Amino acid sequence: MPIDLPAVLVPTHPAVAELDRLGDEIAELSAHLDAATARLLTLIREFDARGGWNTGFRSCAEWLGWRVGLDVGAARERVRVARALATLPLLSDALARGQLSYAKVRALTRVATSETEARLLAVGRAGTAAHVERIVRGWRRVDRQAEAREAARRHASRALHVHQGEDGTVVLRGRLEPEVGALLMQALAAAREALYQRARARAAAAGATDRSQEPPTPAQQRADALALLAEAALHQGLEPGAPGERYQVVVHVDAPALADPEQPGQSALEDGTHVSAETSRRLACDASRVVMRHDEEGRVVEIGARTRTIPPALRRALHHRDHGCRFPGCGARFGQGHHLQHWAQGGPTTLSNLALLCRRHHRAVHEGGYQAARGPDGALQFRRPDGRPLSEVPPSAAVPADPIMVLRAYHDAHGVQVNSRTGCAGWLGERLDVGWAINVLHPRCANPRPGP
């Protein structure tokens, strides 16, 4: 027969109660931090969209690495998530309320779209961060398989049909893969521009005033551009040339203009295209140099031997010392030697007068108005175009005496109610069947198999 026993309540040991309290405080503070992270991502997204990082930095992630001290990989991920949340309001709101952790949101934004956001939000609320990662990996595997099938279909459907029409014209009809098509469109655009410039030059030379001839239509321009591409390919023998000549850029610049951009004098590329004197100074910082003397009529009377502005041994020492671009927050491995005092102004080609800069920041120092110099202690100092210093490590932001209290007060003022259960998953310990979950959730899985 059943025996009814009186319920016995065992008092909780004070040490256990204290640990429970600590656990609740950790959970609550974590939810507050996740809600604050949502605000941080909103600020990053706005800063990125408005180009606030474009002050000598190559990206918002690079600026974050310099200003906030984030690892470049973590900074790129913050920017990626911030951009993704702009089109995912449900995930963004859940993070802002502390209901989803940043780790879950970061994983979900890799696959979420406006169509799948609601079902993935349910996954985030129900599962742990480990569950979410497994679901996302399975989701991406389905996406990759579908993309691979689509890429194979596109590749198999590529074709170019060429036949001669009854009137003798050649008719083309084809289908290209997206990247090949983009390459063709860029080549046609470049050829159209070249033909346009030639036509303008001929008209200017002939002084033509007859406007009766209509300009070619866009379709006719593309046909002419394709013919030019074919002629150029056959003329070159389908060989772009030796690497040394292929990437060589020749600049002619007068010595006075090289020494002082304010002085008159030519500064032009080999084909006569004018470039600024400051551009010539940047190119001359780290290039081969040939000195040519001209007479009063402009004829060349003497040509000196080609010399390297920075000798190979000095270049090795420069790379060994600087280990990459010295512009604050950059650190790109490969760079160009920059003369702090230009050699055309009497600056010596010595290690103390050189600094390694990547191509972007070398341009920023010459054409962008940024300044680089060595201080009395030999340290390299950079300044913005307005003269403000650009430090290698920015000053730390002011932190209140009790940042947690400030954070809680901010959330209370904005109606964000957070407690120790806010970010808890709804998981009750059951086994996760990833395959079944993907078949149910993923829109590309049309025939979900029965559940476990």
The 8 nearest C-alpha neighbors of each residue, nearest first, counted from 0:
[[1, 2, 3, 4, 5, 6, 7, 8],
 [2, 0, 3, 4, 5, 6, 7, 8],
 [1, 3, 4, 0, 5, 6, 7, 8],
 [4, 2, 1, 5, 6, 0, 7, 8],
 [3, 5, 2, 6, 7, 1, 8, 0],
 [4, 6, 7, 3, 8, 2, 9, 1],
 [7, 5, 4, 8, 3, 9, 2, 10],
 [6, 8, 5, 9, 4, 10, 3, 11],
 [9, 7, 10, 6, 11, 5, 12, 4],
 [10, 8, 7, 11, 12, 6, 13, 15],
 [9, 11, 8, 12, 13, 7, 16, 15],
 [12, 10, 13, 9, 16, 15, 14, 8],
 [11, 13, 15, 14, 10, 16, 17, 9],
 [14, 12, 16, 15, 17, 11, 18, 10],
 [13, 15, 17, 12, 16, 18, 11, 19],
 [16, 14, 18, 12, 17, 13, 19, 11],
 [17, 15, 19, 13, 18, 14, 20, 12],
 [16, 18, 20, 14, 15, 19, 13, 21],
 [19, 17, 21, 15, 20, 16, 22, 14],
 [20, 18, 22, 16, 21, 17, 23, 15],
 [19, 21, 17, 23, 18, 22, 24, 16],
 [20, 22, 18, 24, 19, 23, 25, 17],
 [21, 23, 19, 25, 20, 24, 18, 26],
 [24, 22, 419, 26, 20, 25, 21, 27],
 [23, 25, 21, 27, 22, 26, 28, 20],
 [26, 24, 22, 28, 23, 27, 29, 21],
 [25, 27, 419, 23, 29, 24, 28, 22],
 [28, 26, 419, 418, 24, 30, 29, 25],
 [27, 29, 31, 25, 30, 26, 24, 32],
 [30, 28, 32, 26, 31, 27, 25, 33],
 [31, 29, 97, 33, 27, 28, 32, 422],
 [30, 32, 28, 34, 29, 33, 97, 35],
 [31, 33, 35, 29, 30, 34, 36, 28],
 [34, 32, 36, 30, 97, 35, 31, 100],
 [35, 33, 95, 97, 31, 37, 36, 32],
 [34, 36, 32, 38, 37, 33, 31, 39],
 [37, 35, 39, 33, 38, 34, 32, 40],
 [36, 38, 95, 40, 34, 35, 39, 94],
 [37, 39, 41, 35, 36, 40, 42, 34],
 [38, 40, 36, 42, 37, 41, 43, 35],
 [41, 39, 81, 43, 37, 42, 38, 44],
 [42, 40, 38, 44, 39, 43, 37, 45],
 [41, 43, 39, 45, 40, 44, 46, 38],
 [44, 42, 40, 46, 41, 45, 47, 39],
 [45, 43, 47, 41, 81, 42, 46, 82],
 [44, 46, 48, 42, 47, 43, 49, 41],
 [47, 45, 43, 51, 49, 44, 48, 42],
 [46, 48, 44, 50, 45, 49, 59, 43],
 [49, 47, 45, 50, 46, 44, 51, 43],
 [50, 48, 46, 47, 51, 45, 52, 44],
 [51, 49, 47, 52, 53, 48, 46, 59],
 [50, 52, 46, 53, 49, 47, 54, 48],
 [53, 51, 59, 50, 54, 62, 56, 58],
 [54, 52, 50, 51, 56, 55, 57, 58],
 [55, 53, 52, 56, 51, 383, 57, 50],
 [54, 56, 53, 363, 57, 360, 52, 359],
 [57, 55, 53, 54, 58, 62, 52, 61],
 [56, 58, 61, 55, 53, 59, 359, 62],
 [59, 57, 61, 60, 56, 62, 52, 53],
 [58, 60, 62, 52, 61, 47, 63, 57],
 [61, 59, 74, 75, 63, 58, 62, 64],
 [60, 62, 64, 58, 63, 59, 56, 328],
 [63, 61, 59, 65, 64, 60, 52, 66],
 [64, 62, 60, 66, 67, 65, 61, 74],
 [63, 65, 69, 68, 61, 62, 71, 67],
 [64, 66, 328, 62, 63, 68, 67, 61],
 [67, 65, 63, 64, 68, 62, 393, 392],
 [68, 66, 63, 69, 64, 65, 62, 395],
 [67, 69, 64, 65, 66, 70, 63, 392],
 [70, 68, 64, 67, 74, 71, 63, 73],
 [69, 71, 73, 72, 64, 74, 68, 63],
 [70, 72, 74, 73, 64, 75, 69, 60],
 [73, 71, 75, 74, 70, 76, 69, 60],
 [72, 74, 76, 70, 75, 71, 77, 69],
 [75, 73, 60, 71, 77, 76, 72, 69],
 [76, 74, 60, 78, 72, 77, 73, 79],
 [75, 77, 79, 73, 74, 78, 80, 72],
 [78, 76, 74, 80, 79, 75, 81, 73],
 [77, 79, 81, 75, 76, 80, 82, 74],
 [80, 78, 76, 82, 77, 81, 75, 83],
 [79, 81, 83, 77, 82, 78, 105, 76],
 [82, 80, 40, 78, 44, 84, 79, 83],
 [81, 83, 79, 80, 85, 84, 44, 78],
 [82, 84, 80, 85, 81, 86, 79, 108],
 [85, 83, 87, 86, 81, 82, 91, 80],
 [84, 86, 83, 82, 87, 88, 81, 91],
 [87, 85, 84, 83, 88, 113, 82, 112],
 [86, 88, 84, 89, 90, 85, 91, 113],
 [89, 87, 91, 90, 92, 86, 84, 85],
 [90, 88, 92, 91, 87, 93, 117, 116],
 [89, 91, 93, 92, 88, 87, 94, 120],
 [90, 92, 88, 94, 89, 93, 84, 95],
 [91, 93, 95, 89, 94, 90, 88, 96],
 [94, 92, 90, 98, 96, 95, 91, 99],
 [93, 95, 99, 97, 91, 96, 92, 34],
 [94, 96, 34, 37, 92, 93, 97, 91],
 [97, 95, 93, 94, 34, 98, 415, 92],
 [96, 98, 30, 34, 94, 33, 95, 99],
 [97, 99, 422, 93, 421, 96, 94, 100],
 [100, 98, 94, 97, 93, 422, 103, 101],
 [99, 101, 102, 103, 33, 104, 94, 97],
 [100, 102, 104, 103, 105, 33, 99, 94],
 [103, 101, 105, 100, 104, 106, 128, 99],
 [104, 102, 106, 100, 101, 105, 128, 107],
 [105, 103, 101, 107, 106, 102, 108, 100],
 [104, 106, 102, 103, 108, 107, 101, 80],
 [107, 105, 103, 104, 108, 109, 132, 102],
 [106, 108, 104, 109, 105, 111, 110, 103],
 [109, 107, 111, 110, 105, 106, 104, 83],
 [110, 108, 107, 106, 111, 105, 135, 80],
 [109, 111, 108, 107, 112, 139, 135, 138],
 [112, 110, 108, 116, 115, 107, 109, 113],
 [113, 111, 115, 114, 116, 110, 87, 86],
 [112, 114, 116, 115, 87, 111, 86, 117],
 [115, 113, 112, 116, 117, 111, 118, 442],
 [116, 114, 112, 117, 113, 118, 111, 119],
 [115, 117, 119, 111, 113, 112, 118, 114],
 [118, 116, 120, 119, 115, 121, 89, 114],
 [119, 117, 121, 120, 116, 115, 122, 440],
 [120, 118, 122, 116, 121, 117, 123, 115],
 [119, 121, 123, 117, 122, 118, 116, 124],
 [122, 120, 118, 124, 119, 123, 125, 117],
 [123, 121, 119, 125, 120, 124, 126, 118],
 [122, 124, 120, 121, 126, 125, 131, 119],
 [125, 123, 121, 424, 122, 126, 120, 425],
 [124, 126, 425, 424, 122, 426, 123, 121],
 [127, 125, 426, 424, 130, 123, 122, 124],
 [126, 128, 130, 129, 424, 131, 125, 426],
 [127, 129, 131, 130, 103, 132, 126, 102],
 [130, 128, 132, 127, 131, 133, 126, 103],
 [131, 129, 127, 133, 128, 126, 132, 134],
 [130, 132, 128, 134, 129, 133, 135, 123],
 [131, 133, 135, 129, 130, 134, 136, 106],
 [134, 132, 136, 130, 131, 135, 137, 129],
 [133, 135, 131, 137, 132, 136, 138, 433],
 [134, 136, 138, 132, 137, 133, 139, 131],
 [137, 135, 133, 139, 138, 134, 132, 140],
 [136, 138, 140, 134, 135, 139, 133, 141],
 [139, 137, 135, 141, 140, 136, 134, 437],
 [140, 138, 142, 136, 141, 137, 143, 135],
 [139, 141, 137, 143, 142, 138, 144, 136],
 [140, 142, 144, 138, 139, 143, 145, 137],
 [143, 141, 139, 145, 140, 144, 146, 138],
 [144, 142, 146, 140, 145, 141, 147, 139],
 [143, 145, 147, 141, 146, 142, 140, 148],
 [144, 146, 142, 148, 143, 147, 141, 149],
 [145, 147, 143, 149, 148, 144, 150, 142],
 [148, 146, 150, 144, 149, 145, 143, 151],
 [147, 149, 151, 145, 146, 150, 152, 144],
 [148, 150, 146, 152, 147, 151, 153, 145],
 [151, 149, 147, 153, 152, 148, 146, 154],
 [150, 152, 154, 148, 149, 153, 147, 155],
 [153, 151, 149, 155, 150, 154, 156, 148],
 [154, 152, 150, 156, 151, 155, 176, 149],
 [153, 155, 151, 152, 156, 157, 150, 176],
 [154, 156, 152, 153, 157, 151, 158, 150],
 [157, 155, 153, 154, 152, 158, 174, 175],
 [158, 156, 175, 174, 154, 155, 176, 153],
 [157, 159, 174, 173, 156, 160, 175, 172],
 [158, 160, 173, 172, 174, 161, 171, 157],
 [159, 161, 172, 171, 173, 158, 162, 170],
 [162, 160, 171, 170, 159, 172, 169, 163],
 [163, 161, 170, 169, 164, 160, 171, 168],
 [164, 162, 169, 168, 167, 170, 165, 161],
 [163, 165, 168, 167, 166, 169, 170, 162],
 [164, 166, 167, 163, 168, 169, 162, 170],
 [165, 167, 164, 168, 163, 169, 170, 162],
 [168, 166, 164, 165, 163, 169, 170, 162],
 [169, 167, 164, 166, 163, 170, 165, 162],
 [168, 170, 163, 162, 164, 167, 171, 161],
 [171, 169, 162, 161, 163, 164, 168, 172],
 [172, 170, 161, 160, 173, 169, 162, 159],
 [173, 171, 160, 159, 161, 170, 174, 158],
 [172, 174, 159, 158, 160, 171, 175, 157],
 [173, 175, 157, 158, 159, 176, 156, 172],
 [176, 174, 157, 180, 179, 177, 173, 158],
 [175, 177, 179, 178, 180, 153, 154, 157],
 [178, 176, 180, 179, 181, 175, 153, 182],
 [177, 179, 181, 180, 176, 182, 175, 183],
 [180, 178, 182, 176, 181, 177, 175, 183],
 [179, 181, 183, 177, 182, 178, 175, 176],
 [180, 182, 178, 184, 179, 183, 177, 185],
 [183, 181, 179, 185, 180, 184, 186, 178],
 [182, 184, 180, 186, 181, 185, 187, 179],
 [185, 183, 187, 181, 186, 182, 188, 180],
 [184, 186, 188, 182, 183, 187, 189, 181],
 [185, 187, 183, 189, 188, 184, 190, 182],
 [188, 186, 190, 184, 189, 185, 224, 191],
 [187, 189, 185, 191, 186, 190, 184, 192],
 [190, 188, 186, 192, 187, 191, 185, 193],
 [189, 191, 224, 193, 187, 192, 188, 186],
 [192, 190, 188, 194, 224, 193, 189, 187],
 [191, 193, 195, 189, 190, 194, 196, 188],
 [194, 192, 190, 196, 195, 191, 197, 189],
 [193, 195, 197, 191, 192, 196, 198, 190],
 [196, 194, 192, 198, 193, 197, 191, 199],
 [195, 197, 199, 193, 198, 194, 200, 192],
 [198, 196, 194, 200, 195, 199, 201, 193],
 [197, 199, 195, 201, 196, 200, 202, 194],
 [200, 198, 196, 202, 197, 201, 203, 195],
 [199, 201, 197, 203, 198, 202, 204, 196],
 [202, 200, 204, 198, 203, 199, 205, 197],
 [203, 201, 199, 205, 207, 200, 204, 206],
 [202, 204, 206, 200, 201, 205, 199, 207],
 [203, 205, 201, 202, 206, 200, 207, 199],
 [206, 204, 202, 207, 203, 201, 200, 208],
 [205, 207, 203, 204, 202, 208, 201, 209],
 [208, 206, 205, 202, 209, 203, 204, 210],
 [207, 209, 210, 206, 202, 205, 211, 203],
 [210, 208, 211, 207, 212, 206, 202, 213],
 [209, 211, 212, 208, 213, 207, 214, 202],
 [212, 210, 209, 213, 208, 214, 207, 215],
 [213, 211, 210, 214, 209, 215, 208, 207],
 [212, 214, 211, 215, 210, 216, 209, 219],
 [213, 215, 212, 216, 210, 220, 217, 211],
 [216, 214, 219, 220, 213, 217, 218, 212],
 [215, 217, 219, 218, 220, 214, 213, 221],
 [218, 216, 220, 219, 221, 215, 222, 214],
 [217, 219, 221, 220, 216, 222, 215, 223],
 [220, 218, 222, 216, 221, 217, 215, 223],
 [221, 219, 217, 223, 218, 222, 224, 215],
 [222, 220, 224, 218, 219, 223, 225, 217],
 [221, 223, 219, 225, 224, 220, 218, 226],
 [224, 222, 220, 226, 221, 225, 219, 227],
 [223, 225, 221, 190, 227, 191, 226, 222],
 [226, 224, 228, 222, 227, 223, 221, 229],
 [225, 227, 229, 223, 224, 228, 230, 222],
 [228, 226, 224, 230, 225, 229, 231, 223],
 [227, 229, 225, 231, 226, 230, 232, 224],
 [230, 228, 226, 232, 227, 231, 233, 225],
 [231, 229, 227, 233, 228, 232, 234, 226],
 [230, 232, 234, 228, 229, 233, 227, 235],
 [231, 233, 237, 229, 235, 234, 230, 236],
 [234, 232, 236, 230, 235, 231, 237, 229],
 [233, 235, 231, 232, 236, 230, 237, 229],
 [236, 234, 237, 232, 233, 238, 231, 239],
 [235, 237, 233, 238, 234, 232, 239, 231],
 [238, 236, 232, 235, 233, 239, 234, 231],
 [237, 239, 236, 240, 235, 232, 241, 233],
 [240, 238, 237, 235, 245, 241, 236, 242],
 [241, 239, 238, 245, 242, 244, 235, 243],
 [240, 242, 243, 244, 245, 239, 238, 246],
 [243, 241, 245, 244, 246, 240, 239, 247],
 [242, 244, 241, 245, 246, 247, 240, 248],
 [245, 243, 247, 242, 241, 246, 240, 248],
 [244, 246, 242, 243, 240, 247, 241, 239],
 [245, 247, 244, 243, 242, 248, 241, 240],
 [248, 246, 244, 245, 243, 249, 242, 250],
 [247, 249, 246, 250, 268, 269, 244, 245],
 [250, 248, 269, 268, 247, 251, 267, 270],
 [251, 249, 268, 267, 269, 252, 248, 279],
 [252, 250, 267, 266, 268, 249, 269, 253],
 [253, 251, 266, 265, 250, 254, 267, 257],
 [252, 254, 264, 256, 265, 255, 257, 266],
 [253, 255, 257, 256, 258, 252, 343, 264],
 [256, 254, 258, 257, 253, 262, 259, 264],
 [257, 255, 262, 260, 259, 264, 258, 253],
 [258, 256, 254, 255, 259, 280, 343, 260],
 [257, 259, 343, 344, 255, 256, 254, 260],
 [258, 260, 256, 261, 257, 262, 255, 344],
 [261, 259, 256, 276, 262, 277, 257, 258],
 [262, 260, 259, 263, 256, 276, 255, 258],
 [261, 263, 256, 260, 259, 255, 264, 258],
 [264, 262, 256, 261, 265, 255, 260, 253],
 [265, 263, 256, 253, 262, 266, 255, 252],
 [264, 266, 252, 253, 267, 251, 263, 256],
 [265, 267, 252, 251, 276, 274, 273, 275],
 [268, 266, 273, 274, 272, 251, 271, 250],
 [267, 269, 250, 272, 271, 270, 249, 251],
 [268, 270, 249, 271, 250, 267, 251, 272],
 [271, 269, 268, 272, 267, 249, 273, 250],
 [272, 270, 268, 267, 269, 273, 251, 266],
 [271, 273, 268, 267, 270, 274, 269, 266],
 [274, 272, 267, 266, 271, 268, 275, 265],
 [275, 273, 267, 266, 278, 276, 272, 268],
 [274, 276, 278, 277, 266, 279, 273, 267],
 [275, 277, 279, 260, 278, 266, 256, 280],
 [276, 278, 280, 275, 279, 365, 260, 366],
 [279, 277, 281, 275, 276, 280, 282, 274],
 [278, 280, 276, 282, 277, 281, 283, 275],
 [281, 279, 277, 283, 278, 282, 257, 284],
 [282, 280, 278, 284, 279, 283, 365, 277],
 [283, 281, 279, 284, 280, 278, 285, 286],
 [282, 284, 280, 286, 285, 281, 279, 288],
 [285, 283, 281, 282, 337, 338, 280, 286],
 [284, 286, 283, 336, 308, 309, 335, 282],
 [287, 285, 283, 308, 307, 284, 288, 282],
 [286, 288, 307, 306, 308, 305, 289, 285],
 [287, 289, 306, 305, 307, 286, 308, 290],
 [288, 290, 305, 303, 304, 291, 306, 287],
 [289, 291, 303, 302, 288, 292, 304, 305],
 [292, 290, 302, 301, 303, 289, 293, 299],
 [293, 291, 301, 300, 299, 302, 290, 294],
 [294, 292, 299, 298, 297, 300, 291, 295],
 [293, 295, 297, 296, 298, 300, 299, 292],
 [294, 296, 297, 293, 298, 299, 292, 300],
 [297, 295, 294, 298, 293, 299, 300, 292],
 [296, 298, 293, 294, 295, 299, 292, 300],
 [299, 297, 293, 294, 296, 300, 295, 292],
 [300, 298, 293, 292, 301, 297, 294, 291],
 [299, 301, 293, 292, 298, 294, 302, 291],
 [302, 300, 292, 291, 299, 303, 293, 290],
 [303, 301, 291, 290, 292, 304, 289, 300],
 [302, 304, 290, 289, 291, 305, 301, 292],
 [305, 303, 289, 306, 302, 290, 288, 291],
 [304, 306, 289, 288, 287, 303, 307, 290],
 [307, 305, 288, 287, 304, 308, 289, 310],
 [306, 308, 287, 309, 310, 288, 286, 305],
 [307, 309, 286, 285, 287, 306, 310, 288],
 [308, 310, 307, 314, 285, 313, 311, 348],
 [309, 311, 313, 312, 307, 314, 308, 306],
 [312, 310, 314, 313, 315, 309, 307, 316],
 [313, 311, 315, 314, 310, 316, 309, 317],
 [314, 312, 316, 310, 315, 311, 317, 309],
 [313, 315, 317, 311, 316, 312, 310, 309],
 [316, 314, 318, 312, 317, 313, 319, 311],
 [315, 317, 319, 313, 314, 318, 320, 312],
 [316, 318, 314, 320, 315, 319, 321, 313],
 [319, 317, 315, 322, 321, 320, 316, 314],
 [318, 320, 316, 317, 322, 321, 315, 314],
 [321, 319, 317, 318, 322, 316, 315, 323],
 [320, 322, 318, 323, 319, 317, 355, 325],
 [323, 321, 318, 319, 320, 332, 324, 330],
 [324, 322, 332, 330, 331, 321, 333, 325],
 [323, 325, 356, 330, 355, 331, 357, 326],
 [326, 324, 356, 355, 330, 327, 323, 321],
 [325, 327, 329, 324, 328, 356, 360, 330],
 [328, 326, 391, 329, 325, 390, 65, 389],
 [327, 329, 65, 326, 61, 330, 64, 62],
 [330, 328, 326, 327, 331, 324, 61, 325],
 [329, 331, 324, 323, 332, 325, 328, 326],
 [332, 330, 324, 323, 329, 333, 357, 334],
 [333, 331, 323, 330, 324, 322, 334, 357],
 [334, 332, 331, 323, 357, 324, 335, 356],
 [335, 333, 357, 356, 355, 324, 358, 323],
 [336, 334, 356, 355, 357, 337, 285, 358],
 [335, 337, 355, 285, 354, 353, 356, 284],
 [336, 338, 354, 353, 284, 355, 339, 335],
 [339, 337, 353, 341, 340, 352, 284, 336],
 [340, 338, 352, 372, 353, 341, 337, 371],
 [341, 339, 346, 338, 342, 352, 344, 345],
 [340, 342, 338, 346, 343, 344, 339, 345],
 [341, 343, 346, 345, 344, 347, 340, 348],
 [342, 344, 258, 341, 345, 257, 346, 254],
 [345, 343, 258, 342, 341, 346, 340, 259],
 [344, 346, 342, 343, 347, 341, 340, 258],
 [345, 347, 342, 340, 341, 344, 348, 343],
 [348, 346, 349, 342, 345, 352, 340, 341],
 [349, 347, 352, 346, 309, 342, 350, 353],
 [350, 348, 352, 351, 347, 353, 313, 309],
 [349, 351, 353, 352, 317, 348, 313, 316],
 [350, 352, 349, 353, 354, 377, 348, 373],
 [353, 351, 349, 339, 350, 338, 348, 347],
 [354, 352, 338, 350, 337, 351, 339, 336],
 [355, 353, 337, 336, 356, 338, 325, 352],
 [354, 356, 336, 324, 335, 334, 325, 337],
 [357, 355, 324, 334, 335, 361, 325, 360],
 [356, 358, 334, 324, 360, 359, 335, 361],
 [357, 359, 361, 360, 362, 334, 356, 335],
 [360, 358, 362, 361, 357, 363, 57, 356],
 [361, 359, 363, 362, 357, 358, 356, 364],
 [360, 362, 358, 364, 356, 363, 359, 357],
 [361, 363, 360, 365, 359, 364, 366, 358],
 [362, 364, 367, 360, 361, 365, 366, 369],
 [365, 363, 369, 361, 362, 370, 367, 368],
 [364, 366, 362, 363, 367, 277, 281, 368],
 [365, 367, 362, 363, 368, 277, 364, 278],
 [368, 366, 363, 364, 369, 365, 362, 384],
 [367, 369, 384, 364, 366, 365, 363, 370],
 [370, 368, 364, 384, 383, 367, 382, 363],
 [371, 369, 382, 381, 364, 368, 383, 372],
 [370, 372, 381, 380, 339, 382, 369, 379],
 [373, 371, 380, 379, 339, 374, 381, 370],
 [372, 374, 379, 377, 378, 380, 375, 371],
 [373, 375, 377, 376, 378, 379, 372, 380],
 [376, 374, 377, 373, 378, 379, 372, 380],
 [377, 375, 374, 378, 373, 379, 380, 372],
 [376, 378, 374, 373, 375, 379, 351, 372],
 [379, 377, 373, 374, 376, 380, 375, 372],
 [378, 380, 373, 372, 374, 377, 381, 371],
 [379, 381, 372, 371, 373, 378, 374, 382],
 [382, 380, 371, 389, 370, 388, 372, 379],
 [383, 381, 388, 370, 389, 386, 387, 369],
 [382, 384, 369, 386, 387, 385, 388, 389],
 [383, 385, 368, 369, 386, 382, 370, 367],
 [386, 384, 383, 387, 382, 368, 369, 388],
 [387, 385, 383, 382, 384, 388, 370, 369],
 [386, 388, 383, 382, 385, 389, 384, 381],
 [389, 387, 382, 390, 381, 383, 386, 380],
 [390, 388, 382, 381, 383, 387, 391, 327],
 [391, 389, 392, 393, 388, 327, 381, 380],
 [390, 392, 327, 393, 389, 328, 65, 326],
 [391, 393, 390, 394, 65, 66, 327, 328],
 [394, 392, 390, 66, 391, 395, 65, 389],
 [395, 393, 396, 392, 66, 390, 397, 67],
 [396, 394, 393, 397, 67, 66, 398, 392],
 [395, 397, 398, 394, 67, 393, 66, 399],
 [398, 396, 395, 399, 394, 400, 402, 401],
 [397, 399, 396, 400, 402, 401, 395, 405],
 [400, 398, 402, 401, 397, 405, 403, 404],
 [399, 401, 402, 398, 403, 405, 404, 397],
 [402, 400, 399, 403, 404, 405, 398, 406],
 [403, 401, 405, 399, 404, 406, 400, 398],
 [404, 402, 406, 405, 401, 407, 28, 408],
 [403, 405, 407, 406, 402, 401, 408, 409],
 [406, 404, 402, 408, 403, 407, 409, 401],
 [407, 405, 403, 409, 404, 408, 402, 410],
 [406, 408, 404, 410, 409, 405, 411, 403],
 [407, 409, 411, 405, 406, 410, 412, 404],
 [408, 410, 406, 412, 407, 411, 405, 413],
 [411, 409, 415, 413, 407, 412, 408, 414],
 [412, 410, 408, 414, 413, 409, 415, 407],
 [411, 413, 409, 410, 414, 408, 415, 407],
 [414, 412, 410, 411, 415, 409, 408, 416],
 [413, 415, 411, 412, 416, 410, 409, 96],
 [416, 414, 410, 413, 411, 96, 417, 412],
 [417, 415, 414, 411, 418, 410, 96, 421],
 [416, 418, 421, 415, 27, 30, 31, 97],
 [419, 417, 27, 421, 420, 416, 30, 26],
 [418, 420, 27, 26, 23, 421, 24, 417],
 [421, 419, 423, 418, 422, 26, 27, 417],
 [422, 420, 98, 418, 423, 419, 417, 97],
 [421, 423, 98, 99, 420, 30, 97, 424],
 [424, 422, 420, 421, 425, 98, 124, 419],
 [423, 425, 125, 126, 124, 426, 127, 422],
 [424, 426, 125, 124, 126, 427, 423, 127],
 [427, 425, 126, 125, 424, 428, 127, 429],
 [428, 426, 429, 425, 424, 125, 126, 430],
 [427, 429, 426, 430, 431, 425, 126, 127],
 [428, 430, 427, 431, 426, 432, 126, 425],
 [431, 429, 432, 428, 427, 433, 451, 426],
 [430, 432, 433, 429, 130, 436, 435, 428],
 [433, 431, 435, 434, 436, 430, 451, 450],
 [432, 434, 436, 435, 431, 134, 437, 133],
 [435, 433, 437, 436, 432, 438, 137, 134],
 [434, 436, 438, 437, 433, 432, 450, 439],
 [435, 437, 433, 439, 434, 438, 440, 432],
 [438, 436, 440, 434, 439, 441, 435, 433],
 [439, 437, 447, 435, 444, 436, 440, 441],
 [440, 438, 436, 437, 447, 441, 435, 444],
 [439, 441, 437, 438, 436, 442, 118, 444],
 [440, 442, 437, 443, 444, 438, 439, 138],
 [443, 441, 444, 440, 445, 115, 439, 438],
 [444, 442, 441, 445, 141, 145, 142, 438],
 [445, 443, 438, 442, 441, 446, 447, 439],
 [444, 446, 443, 447, 442, 438, 441, 439],
 [447, 445, 444, 448, 438, 439, 443, 449],
 [448, 446, 438, 439, 445, 444, 449, 435],
 [447, 449, 446, 450, 435, 438, 439, 434],
 [450, 448, 447, 451, 435, 439, 438, 446],
 [449, 451, 435, 448, 436, 447, 432, 439],
 [450, 449, 432, 435, 448, 430, 431, 436]]
